[in-house]
């Protein structure tokens, strides 16, 4: 099931919102990003895009 919801960038930047796991896929140790929000978990391609975007926002300050 696909859901659409909005979340403030400041909520995604909370220390407890982000976690990274290392998954052994295809003989590679791959980082998998997760953003935990109340009642929702954002992961996969969406989380990778958010991680890159937030890094850009923080570095651009």
N, C-alpha and C positions, 0 to 999 in steps of 0.2 A: 504494500500500500504506500502511496506517495502522499505526503502532507506538505502543505505550504504554511509557513508561519513566519512572523517577524520577530526579531530580537535586536536589542540595542548593541552596538559594537562594544560599549563599555561592559556589558554582561559577558560577552565572549572573551574579554580580556581579563576577567577575574582569574586569579590563580587556580581556583578549584574547578573552573569550567573546562579546561583543556587537559587532555592526557594523551600520551603516545605509547603505543605498544609496538613491539618488534615481532613481526610474523615471519616465519620461515616458509617462503613461497618460492617454488621453482629454484631451489638451491641458493636463494639469496635471502639475506636478512633485511626485510622491507619494513620501513616505518609506516605505521597506520595511525592516523590522527583521529581523535574523538573530541567533540564538544558536547558536554552535558548541560542540558537546560531542563528546567522543571517539566517532567513528563516526556522529554524528548532526548534522543541521542543523534547528533549529526556526525556522520563518519563517511569514509570513502572519498570519492572525488569531490564532493561538496566540502568536506573538512579540509582536504588538501588545498582547494581554492581559497577557502577562508584563511588558512594558515599563511599562505603566500600574500594574500591581501592585507592581513593584519601586520605582517612583517613590513610590508611596504608603507603602511600608515605610520607605524612606530618609527621607522627609519627616516621618514620624510619630515619628522618634527623638527 
